[in-house]
Amino acid sequence: MSSELELVRQAKAGDQQAFAALMEQNQTRIYNLALRMTGNPDDALELSQEAFFNAWRGLGRFQEESAFSTWLYRLASNVCIDFLRREKRRRGASPSVSLDDEENHTREIPDQRYSPQEQMEQEERRRLIQQGLDAISPEHRQVLLLREMEGLSYGEIARILDLEEGTVKSRIARARLALRKYLVGTGNFSAASSSTK
């Protein structure tokens, strides 16, 4: 199997098979990012395809200063942000969540060993968290998902989004605050619970 860099160079030379291999290597991560950002499988599929199309069109401008996957994450994030902004304008502005609360972030991972009652409660928490993610700004959702769901470092996120690392840390902190405020405001999460993340 060719390395990512070899595939990129072959794709830049017009090799569509090499680009298809790059797509295959990254499609699940890009789709999952889009799904987490939009909360809708159909939108996620369309946006991940748009990100790959933008990558194909802009491949000549990729300067190989970072990994192709990092550059592709940036393209996908931008496509999702643009989509969410269009959707917000189309639906009309919804009330935004204030960033004046304390920091907290909760992430639940399904585990089939749990009882049906626990699984149902966990599914409800995931649904509420997704609603909370939908309620915060696209920029805050973007950094929070890259950090908490994709497990990227502050430096990686900074490179993907072309931001200073301090800006990334600040956005993540504010995103956590906004999400926590939303979740506490629903009455389903306690304001006393906190995370040391």
Buried (B, 14 or more C-beta within 10 A) or exposed (E): EEEBEEBBBBBBEEEEEBBEBBBEBBBEBBBBBBBBBBBBEEBBBBBBBBBBEBBBEEBEEBEEEBBBBBBBBBBBBBBBBEBBEEEBEEEEEEEEBEBEBEBBBBEEEEEEEEEEEEBEEBEEBBEBBEEBBBBBBBBBBBBBBBBBBBEBEBEBBBBBBEBEBEBBBEBBBBBBBBBBBBBBBEEEBEEEEEEEE
